[in-house]
Amino acid sequence: MKKRGSIFRMAYPAGILLAVSCAIETAASTDARISIQADQPGTKISPLLWGIFFEDINHSADGGIYPEQVRNRSFEDSDQPDHWALETTGSAAGEMAIDSSKPLNPLNRRGLRLKITGADAGKVRLVNRGYWGMAVSKNSSYRFSMAARCGEGFTGPLNVALESQSGQTLAEGTIGGLRESWQTFTLDLAPLATNPRAALVISPQKNGTVWLDMVSLLPKNTWKGHGLRPDLAGMLAGLKPSFVRFPGGCWVEGDELKYSYHWKDTIGDIAHRQPLWNIWQYHATQGLGFHDYLQLCEDLGAEPLFVINVGMSHREVVPMDQMGQWVQDALDAIEYANGPVQSVWGGLRARNGHPAPFNLKYLEIGNENSGPVYQERYALFYDAIKARYPTMKLIADVPTEKRPSDLVDEHYYSSPEFFINHAEHYDTYDRQGPRVYVGEYAVTQNCGQGNLRGALGEAAFMTGIERNADLVVMASYAPLFANVNYKKWNPDLIDFDSAGVYGIPSYYVQKMFSENRGDVVLPADIEISSAEHEDAHHGGIGLGTWEIQAEFKLIHDVTYPSRKPLFAAASRVSGTGEILLKTVNVSPSPLQTEIDLRGVQSLQPAATEIVLTSPDPADENSLAAPNHVAPVQRTFTAGAPRFEHTFPAYSLTILRLRAER
């Protein structure tokens, strides 16, 4: 994902960028007909169609789904002890500084040196408040760990406590027996009360000098026991994704090559993982590493889709004669995921706790890269990967020229009106090229913090994706997560703080489409019997190159044609014979609609309706009201194969109908 505001990208061969911004006011007809050819099934729908895309943006990993409570735990963020505070009482005094004179290990070279004087006449307290507060719960247990060593004459003890904002001690313990060489100490802390904004406090009890590193506080209760925050991972499970694209995005490229993602730096002991400056302006601990992503995919029952750097950052390109190691990293990543335990990287996977292969089948070569430099580097990866792993599915960023690709990744970011106006975009798409993965799409304009109007724009577009399942075989909304205290991109599918989480209306659109999947498209025709639309659909088109360092915009006024207020996609579940009808009413009026199921003799009386709507399209969810805009399900009687149904204003509705057999 590039930080480009209203820009959306289509994968044209010349790397052209097309940006559309428009505003539409639609007054809709109140009568419509949807005719479904239930006896003429069309193309099969990919079982992988609806997935998710994870990028470490908006503190979605650190401070998010990876539940480390201590910020800057390894003191690698800078030459200053960022996010650590030194507090003193009485006549006690303390000095703290980053020290690299005797590192914990070659990959973790910085530690914290703390000198204490006057401990008999006061206290020295080292305080870390985590990621906008440490959320701790009563009756839960947290594992504190820390590497420490001491100067001559100081052996401890160190008091370790969790405190509330008011200074109440929630849990505490003591560490002693320090030596002049590094040791790792652990404590289990069980808070006496729940607190969403706790702090970790380390207090030396005597004078002297102590060095600290890898100071960590992690909950012992994690999702499926695999180290992730349960409520956030549970939100992902609720989407029932078929695949997970990871780890980015721009995060993979890096602004410069030295900040690009290298999966080998993210596996094994967390004390040996190298933190990396994130393009979204913070250091990533790499606590959520390559192995952890693969484990998450397995736990979700989703196919892993790994994005590898193609030797291109936002500003730099690796020379062709130096590309060997970058290609080798891709081969080694596949071996780590899939290789036998007798192989080098498969054996390391086994030692990291997973002897069985993860069965990685999809690899994306680069992210949002294009131009001749991308084409020649893609060819290198293609030849090497296909020679060793011929069944691996390779995804390209743009249509490829020198070698084929299995899928091309297309990204769209714009207004609700853009997505509504382009709901039929793939109806007339060229079928001669590779099939499409819509890797990133979202309404990013005129949508508040994520409102219903934006969600309905996406839903309209998604009906077009599903209708064209012969062409579009995978799709994923972006971005996935945001800590409400640190939003570098808005909106985001799932918002959270240290203690709570909610999905924006778009979350429920994704959930509804994913939970209600057919396996074959049914042709559906929509007729609007009395449409009166305001013909004031104005906007602009910006045209620009999409190269590493070039972008320009030429703005022209555009008048869009009037659009219908109702969008639909129909499908069938072959195993049960159920007919699924997804409809999106983007108008301010309810639509009394005739549903005509052609080729169906009769319906079972009981049918299911799932509706996402709200009186105001600007309505949003929040931490205080997480379900203000959420789907409601009810049972109704459909009657005959031809029946009338009212679709509420501003709504996504899914009907589940079962034909008599």
C-alpha positions as CSV (number, residue, x, y, z in Angstrom):
1,M,0.0,0.0,0.0
2,K,1.4,3.4,-1.0
3,K,0.5,6.5,0.9
4,R,-1.3,8.1,-2.0
5,G,-4.7,9.4,-0.7
6,S,-7.3,9.3,-3.4
7,I,-5.2,7.5,-5.9
8,F,-6.2,4.1,-7.2
9,R,-4.2,2.0,-9.6
10,M,-5.2,-0.3,-12.4
11,A,-2.6,-2.7,-13.7
12,Y,-2.1,-1.3,-17.2
13,P,0.9,-2.6,-19.2
14,A,2.6,0.8,-19.4
15,G,2.3,1.3,-15.6
16,I,-0.4,4.1,-16.0
17,L,-2.1,5.4,-12.9
18,L,-5.7,6.5,-13.2
19,A,-7.2,8.5,-10.4
20,V,-10.9,9.3,-10.2
21,S,-12.7,11.5,-7.8
22,C,-16.4,12.3,-8.1
23,A,-19.5,13.2,-6.2
24,I,-22.9,11.7,-6.8
25,E,-26.3,12.6,-5.4
26,T,-28.8,9.9,-6.4
27,A,-32.5,9.9,-6.0
28,A,-33.6,6.4,-6.7
29,S,-36.6,4.7,-8.1
30,T,-38.9,2.9,-5.8
31,D,-39.6,-0.1,-8.1
32,A,-37.2,-2.7,-9.5
33,R,-37.1,-6.3,-10.7
34,I,-34.3,-8.8,-10.3
35,S,-34.5,-11.8,-12.7
36,I,-32.3,-14.7,-11.8
37,Q,-31.6,-17.6,-14.2
38,A,-31.5,-20.2,-11.5
39,D,-31.5,-23.1,-14.1
40,Q,-28.6,-21.6,-16.1
41,P,-25.6,-21.6,-13.8
42,G,-22.6,-19.6,-15.0
43,T,-19.0,-19.6,-14.1
44,K,-17.6,-21.3,-10.9
45,I,-16.7,-19.0,-8.0
46,S,-13.2,-19.3,-6.7
47,P,-13.2,-20.7,-3.1
48,L,-10.4,-18.3,-2.5
49,L,-12.3,-15.2,-3.5
50,W,-12.6,-13.4,-0.1
51,G,-9.4,-13.1,1.9
52,I,-7.5,-10.5,4.0
53,F,-4.4,-8.5,3.7
54,F,-2.2,-7.8,6.7
55,E,0.4,-5.0,6.8
56,D,2.1,-3.6,9.8
57,I,0.6,-0.2,9.5
58,N,-1.1,2.0,12.1
59,H,0.6,-0.1,14.9
60,S,-1.4,-3.1,13.7
61,A,1.3,-5.6,14.8
62,D,3.3,-4.0,17.7
63,G,0.7,-2.3,19.9
64,G,-1.9,-4.5,18.2
65,I,-2.3,-8.2,17.3
66,Y,1.2,-9.0,18.6
67,P,0.5,-8.3,22.3
68,E,3.9,-7.2,23.6
69,Q,3.1,-4.6,26.3
70,V,6.5,-3.0,26.6
71,R,7.4,-0.4,24.0
72,N,11.1,-0.3,22.8
73,R,11.7,-3.5,24.7
74,S,15.2,-4.0,23.2
75,F,16.3,-0.4,23.3
76,E,17.0,-0.5,19.6
77,D,14.7,2.3,18.5
78,S,17.2,5.1,18.7
79,D,20.3,6.4,20.6
80,Q,17.8,7.6,23.3
81,P,15.7,5.5,25.7
82,D,12.5,6.3,23.8
83,H,9.3,5.4,25.6
84,W,11.1,4.9,29.0
85,A,10.8,7.4,31.8
86,L,13.0,7.8,34.9
87,E,11.2,8.9,38.1
88,T,12.7,9.6,41.5
89,T,11.5,10.3,45.0
90,G,13.2,11.7,48.0
91,S,17.0,12.2,47.7
92,A,17.4,9.2,45.3
93,A,18.9,10.0,41.9
94,G,19.2,8.0,38.7
95,E,20.9,8.3,35.3
96,M,19.9,6.2,32.3
97,A,21.5,6.0,28.9
98,I,21.7,3.7,25.9
99,D,24.8,1.5,26.1
100,S,26.4,-0.7,23.4
101,S,29.7,-1.5,25.2
102,K,28.7,-5.1,26.0
103,P,25.7,-6.1,23.9
104,L,23.3,-9.0,24.7
105,N,24.0,-10.5,21.3
106,P,25.5,-9.4,17.9
107,L,22.0,-8.7,16.5
108,N,20.8,-6.7,19.6
109,R,23.6,-4.3,20.3
110,R,21.9,-1.7,22.4
111,G,20.9,-2.0,26.1
112,L,20.0,0.4,28.8
113,R,22.5,1.4,31.5
114,L,20.9,2.6,34.8
115,K,22.9,4.1,37.6
116,I,21.3,4.5,41.0
117,T,22.4,6.7,43.9
118,G,20.7,7.6,47.2
119,A,18.6,4.5,47.2
120,D,18.4,4.6,51.0
121,A,16.7,8.0,50.9
122,G,14.2,7.5,48.2
123,K,13.3,5.5,45.1
124,V,14.4,5.3,41.5
125,R,11.7,4.1,39.1
126,L,12.1,3.1,35.5
127,V,8.6,3.3,33.9
128,N,7.2,2.1,30.5
129,R,3.6,2.8,29.6
130,G,3.6,0.6,26.6
131,Y,1.5,1.4,23.5
132,W,-0.8,4.1,24.9
133,G,-1.3,2.1,28.1
134,M,-0.9,-1.5,29.1
135,A,-4.3,-3.3,29.2
136,V,-4.2,-5.9,32.0
137,S,-7.0,-8.0,33.3
138,K,-7.9,-9.5,36.6
139,N,-7.6,-13.3,36.8
140,S,-5.1,-13.2,33.9
141,S,-1.4,-13.9,34.1
142,Y,1.4,-12.1,32.3
143,R,4.9,-13.3,31.7
144,F,7.6,-10.7,32.5
145,S,11.0,-11.4,31.2
146,M,14.2,-9.4,31.1
147,A,17.9,-9.8,30.4
148,A,20.0,-8.0,33.0
149,R,23.6,-7.7,34.2
150,C,25.1,-5.6,36.9
151,G,28.2,-3.6,37.8
152,E,30.6,-4.7,40.6
153,G,29.0,-4.7,44.0
154,F,25.4,-4.6,42.7
155,T,23.4,-7.8,42.9
156,G,19.9,-6.5,43.1
157,P,17.1,-6.8,44.0
158,L,14.9,-5.2,41.3
159,N,11.3,-4.8,42.1
160,V,9.0,-5.3,39.2
161,A,5.4,-4.0,39.3
162,L,2.3,-3.2,37.3
163,E,0.7,0.0,38.4
164,S,-2.6,1.8,37.6
165,Q,-2.6,5.5,36.5
166,S,-3.3,6.5,40.1
167,G,-0.3,4.5,41.4
168,Q,-2.2,1.5,42.7
169,T,0.0,-1.6,42.6
170,L,-1.8,-4.2,40.5
171,A,0.9,-6.9,40.6
172,E,4.5,-7.2,41.7
173,G,7.5,-9.4,42.1
174,T,11.2,-9.3,42.8
175,I,14.3,-10.3,40.8
176,G,17.6,-11.0,42.5
177,G,20.9,-12.7,41.9
178,L,22.2,-10.5,39.2
179,R,25.8,-11.1,37.9
180,E,28.2,-9.2,35.8
181,S,27.3,-11.4,32.8
182,W,23.9,-11.3,31.1
183,Q,21.2,-13.5,32.5
184,T,17.5,-13.8,31.6
185,F,15.0,-13.5,34.4
186,T,11.2,-14.2,34.3
187,L,8.3,-13.5,36.6
188,D,4.6,-14.3,36.3
189,L,2.4,-11.3,37.3
190,A,-1.3,-11.7,38.0
191,P,-3.1,-8.3,38.3
192,L,-5.5,-7.9,41.2
193,A,-7.7,-5.6,39.1
194,T,-8.5,-4.9,35.4
195,N,-6.9,-1.8,34.1
196,P,-6.7,-0.5,30.5
197,R,-3.9,2.0,31.1
198,A,-1.4,0.3,33.4
199,A,2.3,0.8,33.4
200,L,5.4,-1.3,34.0
201,V,7.7,-0.1,36.8
202,I,11.2,-1.5,37.5
203,S,12.7,-0.2,40.8
204,P,16.3,-1.0,41.9
205,Q,16.4,-1.3,45.6
206,K,20.1,-0.5,46.1
207,N,22.8,1.8,44.8
208,G,24.9,0.7,41.8
209,T,24.7,0.2,38.1
210,V,22.6,-2.3,36.2
211,W,22.2,-3.0,32.5
212,L,18.8,-4.1,31.0
213,D,17.7,-5.5,27.7
214,M,14.8,-7.3,26.1
215,V,12.3,-6.2,28.7
216,S,9.1,-7.9,27.9
217,L,5.6,-8.3,29.2
218,L,3.3,-10.7,27.3
219,P,0.0,-12.3,28.2
220,K,0.1,-16.0,28.9
221,N,-3.4,-16.4,27.3
222,T,-3.1,-15.9,23.5
223,W,-5.2,-16.9,20.5
224,K,-4.9,-20.7,20.1
225,G,-1.8,-20.5,22.2
226,H,0.2,-19.0,19.3
227,G,1.1,-15.6,20.7
228,L,-1.6,-13.3,19.3
229,R,-4.0,-11.0,21.0
230,P,-7.3,-13.0,21.3
231,D,-9.8,-10.3,20.6
232,L,-8.0,-9.0,17.5
233,A,-7.3,-12.5,16.1
234,G,-10.9,-13.4,16.8
235,M,-12.0,-10.5,14.6
236,L,-10.0,-12.0,11.8
237,A,-11.5,-15.4,12.4
238,G,-14.9,-13.8,12.2
239,L,-14.2,-12.8,8.6
240,K,-13.6,-16.5,7.6
241,P,-10.9,-15.5,5.2
242,S,-9.8,-18.0,2.5
243,F,-6.3,-16.5,2.3
244,V,-4.0,-14.1,4.1
245,R,-1.7,-11.8,2.1
246,F,1.3,-10.7,4.2
247,P,3.4,-8.9,5.4
248,G,2.6,-5.8,3.2
249,G,2.5,-3.5,1.2
250,C,5.0,-0.7,1.3
251,W,6.3,-2.4,4.4
252,V,7.9,-5.0,2.1
253,E,9.5,-2.4,-0.1
254,G,10.8,0.1,2.4
255,D,11.4,3.7,1.6
256,E,15.1,2.7,1.1
257,L,16.6,-0.7,0.6
258,K,18.1,-0.8,4.1
259,Y,14.5,-0.6,5.5
260,S,13.1,-3.3,3.2
261,Y,11.6,-6.5,4.7
262,H,13.8,-9.6,5.0
263,W,12.0,-12.6,6.4
264,K,15.2,-14.2,7.7
265,D,15.5,-11.4,10.3
266,T,12.1,-12.3,11.7
267,I,12.3,-15.9,12.8
268,G,13.6,-17.7,15.9
269,D,14.3,-16.3,19.3
270,I,12.8,-12.8,19.6
271,A,16.0,-11.6,21.2
272,H,17.8,-12.3,17.9
273,R,15.2,-10.6,15.7
274,Q,16.4,-7.3,14.3
275,P,13.9,-4.5,14.8
276,L,13.3,-2.5,11.6
277,W,12.3,1.1,10.9
278,N,8.8,0.9,9.5
279,I,7.8,3.1,6.5
280,W,4.8,4.1,8.6
281,Q,7.1,5.9,11.0
282,Y,7.9,3.6,13.9
283,H,10.2,0.7,14.7
284,A,8.8,-2.8,14.3
285,T,10.0,-5.5,16.8
286,Q,9.5,-8.3,14.3
287,G,7.8,-10.2,17.1
288,L,5.2,-11.0,14.4
289,G,7.6,-12.8,12.0
290,F,7.4,-15.0,9.0
291,H,6.8,-18.2,11.0
292,D,4.1,-16.4,13.0
293,Y,2.3,-15.3,9.9
294,L,2.3,-18.8,8.5
295,Q,1.0,-20.1,11.8
296,L,-1.8,-17.5,11.8
297,C,-2.8,-18.6,8.3
298,E,-2.9,-22.2,9.5
299,D,-5.0,-21.3,12.5
300,L,-7.4,-19.3,10.4
301,G,-7.7,-22.2,7.9
302,A,-6.5,-19.7,5.2
303,E,-4.0,-20.1,2.4
304,P,-0.8,-18.1,3.0
305,L,0.1,-15.6,0.3
306,F,3.6,-14.3,0.9
307,V,4.8,-11.0,-0.7
308,I,8.6,-11.0,-1.4
309,N,10.7,-7.9,-2.2
310,V,11.7,-7.9,-5.9
311,G,14.8,-5.9,-5.3
312,M,13.1,-2.5,-5.3
313,S,12.4,0.0,-2.6
314,H,10.5,3.3,-3.1
315,R,13.7,5.1,-3.9
316,E,16.3,2.5,-4.9
317,V,16.8,-0.6,-7.1
318,V,19.2,-3.4,-6.6
319,P,21.6,-3.7,-9.6
320,M,20.9,-6.8,-11.7
321,D,24.3,-8.3,-11.0
322,Q,23.5,-8.2,-7.2
323,M,20.1,-9.8,-7.5
324,G,21.2,-13.3,-6.7
325,Q,20.7,-13.1,-2.9
326,W,17.2,-11.5,-3.3
327,V,16.1,-14.4,-5.5
328,Q,17.7,-16.9,-3.1
329,D,15.7,-15.4,-0.3
330,A,12.5,-16.2,-2.1
331,L,13.6,-19.8,-2.7
332,D,14.6,-20.2,0.9
333,A,11.3,-18.8,2.1
334,I,9.5,-21.4,0.1
335,E,11.7,-24.1,1.6
336,Y,11.1,-22.8,5.1
337,A,7.4,-23.0,4.5
338,N,7.2,-26.3,2.6
339,G,10.5,-28.1,2.8
340,P,11.1,-31.4,4.6
341,V,12.7,-31.5,8.0
342,Q,15.9,-32.9,6.4
343,S,16.3,-29.6,4.4
344,V,18.2,-26.6,5.9
345,W,15.2,-24.3,6.1
346,G,12.6,-27.0,6.6
347,G,14.7,-28.2,9.5
348,L,14.8,-24.7,11.0
349,R,11.0,-24.6,10.7
350,A,10.8,-27.9,12.7
351,R,13.1,-26.5,15.4
352,N,10.9,-23.5,15.6
353,G,8.0,-25.8,16.5
354,H,6.3,-26.8,13.3
355,P,7.7,-30.0,11.7
356,A,4.8,-30.3,9.2
357,P,5.0,-28.1,6.1
358,F,2.8,-25.0,6.0
359,N,2.0,-25.6,2.3
360,L,2.7,-22.2,0.9
361,K,1.2,-22.1,-2.7
362,Y,1.0,-18.4,-3.5
363,L,3.9,-15.9,-3.8
364,E,3.6,-12.3,-4.9
365,I,6.7,-10.9,-6.6
366,G,7.0,-7.3,-5.4
367,N,4.5,-4.7,-4.3
368,E,3.1,-2.0,-6.5
369,N,6.2,-2.1,-8.7
370,S,6.2,-1.6,-12.4
371,G,8.3,-0.5,-15.4
372,P,11.2,-2.2,-17.2
373,V,13.2,-2.6,-14.0
374,Y,10.3,-4.6,-12.5
375,Q,9.9,-6.7,-15.7
376,E,13.5,-7.9,-15.8
377,R,13.6,-8.7,-12.1
378,Y,10.2,-10.5,-12.2
379,A,11.7,-12.7,-14.9
380,L,14.6,-13.6,-12.6
381,F,12.3,-14.7,-9.8
382,Y,10.0,-16.5,-12.2
383,D,12.7,-18.6,-13.8
384,A,14.3,-19.6,-10.4
385,I,11.1,-20.3,-8.6
386,K,9.4,-22.3,-11.4
387,A,12.5,-24.3,-12.0
388,R,12.5,-25.6,-8.4
389,Y,8.8,-25.2,-7.5
390,P,6.8,-25.5,-10.7
391,T,3.4,-25.6,-9.0
392,M,4.0,-22.3,-7.1
393,K,1.4,-19.7,-8.1
394,L,3.1,-16.4,-8.9
395,I,1.3,-13.0,-8.6
396,A,2.7,-10.0,-10.5
397,D,2.1,-6.3,-9.7
398,V,1.4,-5.5,-13.4
399,P,0.8,-7.5,-16.5
400,T,4.1,-9.1,-17.3
401,E,6.0,-9.0,-20.6
402,K,9.0,-11.3,-20.3
403,R,7.4,-14.2,-18.4
404,P,3.8,-15.2,-17.6
405,S,2.0,-14.7,-14.3
406,D,-0.8,-16.6,-12.7
407,L,-2.5,-13.5,-11.3
408,V,-2.1,-9.7,-11.5
409,D,-2.6,-7.6,-8.4
410,E,-4.8,-4.5,-8.8
411,H,-5.4,-1.8,-6.2
412,Y,-8.2,0.7,-5.9
413,Y,-8.7,3.6,-3.4
414,S,-11.3,6.3,-4.0
415,S,-14.7,7.6,-3.0
416,P,-18.0,5.8,-2.4
417,E,-19.2,7.2,-5.7
418,F,-16.2,5.8,-7.6
419,F,-16.9,2.3,-6.4
420,I,-20.6,2.6,-7.1
421,N,-19.9,3.9,-10.6
422,H,-17.4,1.0,-11.2
423,A,-19.5,-1.8,-9.9
424,E,-19.6,-3.1,-13.5
425,H,-15.9,-2.5,-14.1
426,Y,-15.0,-6.2,-14.6
427,D,-18.1,-7.0,-16.7
428,T,-16.3,-5.8,-19.9
429,Y,-12.7,-6.5,-18.8
430,D,-10.3,-8.1,-21.2
431,R,-10.4,-11.9,-20.7
432,Q,-7.3,-12.5,-22.8
433,G,-4.8,-11.6,-20.1
434,P,-4.1,-13.2,-16.7
435,R,-6.7,-13.5,-14.1
436,V,-7.0,-10.8,-11.4
437,Y,-6.3,-10.5,-7.7
438,V,-7.8,-7.3,-6.3
439,G,-5.2,-7.1,-3.6
440,E,-6.2,-3.8,-2.1
441,Y,-9.4,-1.8,-2.3
442,A,-11.3,0.6,0.0
443,V,-13.3,3.8,0.1
444,T,-10.8,6.4,1.4
445,Q,-12.7,9.6,0.6
446,N,-15.9,11.1,2.0
447,C,-16.2,8.3,4.5
448,G,-15.4,9.7,7.9
449,Q,-13.6,7.2,10.1
450,G,-15.4,4.4,8.1
451,N,-19.1,5.0,7.6
452,L,-22.0,3.1,6.0
453,R,-21.8,5.0,2.8
454,G,-18.3,3.9,2.2
455,A,-19.2,0.3,3.1
456,L,-22.0,0.3,0.6
457,G,-19.8,1.7,-2.2
458,E,-17.4,-1.2,-1.6
459,A,-20.3,-3.7,-1.4
460,A,-21.6,-2.5,-4.8
461,F,-18.1,-3.0,-6.3
462,M,-17.9,-6.5,-4.6
463,T,-21.1,-7.6,-6.4
464,G,-19.2,-6.9,-9.6
465,I,-16.2,-8.9,-8.4
466,E,-18.4,-11.9,-7.5
467,R,-20.3,-11.7,-10.8
468,N,-17.0,-11.9,-12.7
469,A,-15.6,-14.8,-10.8
470,D,-14.2,-16.3,-14.0
471,L,-11.8,-13.3,-14.0
472,V,-11.3,-12.1,-10.4
473,V,-10.3,-15.1,-8.2
474,M,-9.1,-13.3,-5.1
475,A,-9.8,-10.0,-3.3
476,S,-8.8,-8.4,0.0
477,Y,-9.7,-5.1,1.6
478,A,-7.0,-2.8,2.9
479,P,-5.8,-1.8,5.4
480,L,-6.8,-4.4,8.0
481,F,-6.0,-2.9,11.4
482,A,-5.5,0.5,13.1
483,N,-4.7,1.5,16.7
484,V,-7.0,4.4,17.2
485,N,-4.0,6.3,18.9
486,Y,-1.9,6.0,15.7
487,K,-3.7,6.3,12.4
488,K,-1.4,6.9,9.4
489,W,-4.2,5.7,7.1
490,N,-7.9,6.1,7.3
491,P,-10.2,4.2,7.3
492,D,-9.2,0.8,8.5
493,L,-11.3,-2.4,8.6
494,I,-10.8,-3.0,12.4
495,D,-10.0,-0.3,14.9
496,F,-8.8,-0.9,18.4
497,D,-7.0,0.4,21.5
498,S,-5.2,-1.4,24.3
499,A,-8.5,-2.9,25.7
500,G,-11.2,-2.8,23.0
501,V,-11.9,-3.4,19.4
502,Y,-14.6,-2.8,16.8
503,G,-15.2,-3.3,13.1
504,I,-16.3,-0.4,10.9
505,P,-19.3,-1.0,8.7
506,S,-17.0,-2.2,5.9
507,Y,-15.9,-5.1,8.3
508,Y,-19.5,-6.4,8.2
509,V,-19.7,-6.1,4.4
510,Q,-16.6,-8.3,4.2
511,K,-18.0,-10.7,6.8
512,M,-21.4,-10.9,5.1
513,F,-19.8,-11.7,1.7
514,S,-17.4,-14.2,3.1
515,E,-20.0,-16.0,5.3
516,N,-22.5,-16.3,2.4
517,R,-20.6,-17.9,-0.4
518,G,-22.0,-19.7,-3.4
519,D,-19.8,-21.8,-5.6
520,V,-21.4,-21.0,-9.0
521,V,-22.6,-17.7,-10.4
522,L,-26.3,-17.4,-11.4
523,P,-27.0,-14.8,-14.2
524,A,-29.0,-11.9,-12.7
525,D,-30.6,-9.0,-14.5
526,I,-31.8,-5.8,-12.8
527,E,-34.5,-3.6,-14.2
528,I,-35.3,-0.2,-12.6
529,S,-38.9,0.6,-13.6
530,S,-39.0,4.3,-12.7
531,A,-35.5,5.8,-12.1
532,E,-35.3,9.5,-11.6
533,H,-31.6,10.3,-10.9
534,E,-30.1,13.7,-10.5
535,D,-27.8,14.1,-13.5
536,A,-25.1,15.9,-11.5
537,H,-22.4,13.4,-11.4
538,H,-19.3,15.5,-11.6
539,G,-15.7,14.8,-10.8
540,G,-12.2,14.6,-12.1
541,I,-9.7,12.2,-13.5
542,G,-6.0,12.3,-12.8
543,L,-3.6,10.5,-15.0
544,G,0.0,9.7,-13.9
545,T,2.9,7.4,-14.3
546,W,3.5,4.8,-11.6
547,E,7.3,4.6,-11.5
548,I,9.6,4.7,-8.5
549,Q,10.1,8.5,-8.5
550,A,7.6,9.9,-10.9
551,E,4.0,11.0,-10.6
552,F,2.0,13.7,-12.2
553,K,-1.7,14.6,-12.4
554,L,-3.8,16.2,-15.2
555,I,-7.2,17.1,-14.0
556,H,-10.2,17.2,-16.2
557,D,-13.9,17.8,-15.4
558,V,-16.0,14.7,-16.0
559,T,-19.7,14.2,-16.1
560,Y,-20.7,10.6,-15.2
561,P,-23.8,9.0,-16.6
562,S,-26.8,8.4,-14.3
563,R,-26.4,5.2,-12.3
564,K,-28.9,2.8,-11.1
565,P,-29.5,2.6,-7.3
566,L,-29.5,-1.2,-7.0
567,F,-26.7,-3.7,-7.5
568,A,-26.9,-7.5,-7.2
569,A,-25.0,-10.7,-7.5
570,A,-26.6,-14.2,-7.4
571,S,-25.0,-17.5,-6.8
572,R,-25.9,-21.1,-5.9
573,V,-24.6,-23.5,-3.2
574,S,-24.3,-26.7,-5.2
575,G,-24.3,-29.0,-2.2
576,T,-27.6,-27.7,-0.8
577,G,-29.2,-26.1,-3.8
578,E,-29.5,-22.8,-1.9
579,I,-29.7,-19.6,-3.9
580,L,-27.9,-16.6,-2.5
581,L,-28.9,-13.1,-3.6
582,K,-26.7,-10.2,-2.5
583,T,-28.2,-6.7,-3.2
584,V,-27.0,-3.2,-2.5
585,N,-29.4,-0.3,-2.4
586,V,-27.3,2.9,-2.4
587,S,-30.3,5.2,-2.6
588,P,-32.1,7.1,0.2
589,S,-35.4,5.3,-0.5
590,P,-36.5,1.7,0.1
591,L,-36.9,-0.3,-3.1
592,Q,-39.9,-2.5,-3.5
593,T,-38.4,-5.2,-5.8
594,E,-39.8,-8.2,-7.6
595,I,-37.6,-11.2,-7.3
596,D,-38.1,-13.7,-10.2
597,L,-36.3,-17.0,-9.8
598,R,-36.6,-18.5,-13.3
599,G,-36.3,-22.2,-13.5
600,V,-37.4,-22.9,-9.9
601,Q,-40.7,-24.7,-9.4
602,S,-41.1,-23.9,-5.8
603,L,-39.3,-22.6,-2.7
604,Q,-39.2,-23.9,0.8
605,P,-41.3,-21.4,2.9
606,A,-38.5,-20.4,5.4
607,A,-35.9,-18.0,4.0
608,T,-33.2,-16.0,5.6
609,E,-32.6,-12.3,5.3
610,I,-29.4,-10.6,6.6
611,V,-29.4,-6.8,6.4
612,L,-26.7,-4.1,7.1
613,T,-28.3,-0.7,7.2
614,S,-28.7,2.5,9.3
615,P,-30.9,5.6,9.0
616,D,-28.0,7.8,8.1
617,P,-25.3,6.7,5.5
618,A,-22.8,8.7,7.6
619,D,-23.3,6.5,10.6
620,E,-20.2,4.8,12.0
621,N,-19.1,2.4,14.7
622,S,-16.8,3.3,17.6
623,L,-15.2,1.8,20.7
624,A,-18.2,3.1,22.7
625,A,-20.7,1.8,20.2
626,P,-19.1,-1.1,18.3
627,N,-22.4,-2.4,16.9
628,H,-24.1,0.8,16.0
629,V,-24.0,-0.3,12.3
630,A,-24.1,-4.1,12.3
631,P,-26.1,-6.8,10.4
632,V,-29.4,-8.1,11.6
633,Q,-30.7,-11.5,10.6
634,R,-34.3,-12.7,10.4
635,T,-36.4,-15.5,8.9
636,F,-39.1,-14.6,6.4
637,T,-41.5,-16.4,4.1
638,A,-40.5,-16.0,0.4
639,G,-43.5,-17.9,-1.0
640,A,-43.5,-18.6,-4.7
641,P,-40.3,-18.3,-6.9
642,R,-41.6,-14.9,-7.9
643,F,-42.1,-12.7,-4.9
644,E,-41.7,-9.1,-3.8
645,H,-39.2,-7.9,-1.3
646,T,-38.3,-4.5,0.0
647,F,-34.6,-3.5,0.2
648,P,-34.2,-0.8,2.8
649,A,-32.6,2.5,1.9
650,Y,-28.8,2.5,2.3
651,S,-28.5,-1.2,2.7
652,L,-26.7,-4.4,1.9
653,T,-29.1,-7.4,2.0
654,I,-28.4,-11.0,1.6
655,L,-31.2,-13.4,0.9
656,R,-30.7,-17.2,1.4
657,L,-33.4,-19.1,-0.5
658,R,-33.8,-22.8,-0.8
659,A,-35.5,-24.4,-3.8
660,E,-37.7,-27.5,-3.3
661,R,-36.1,-30.6,-4.7
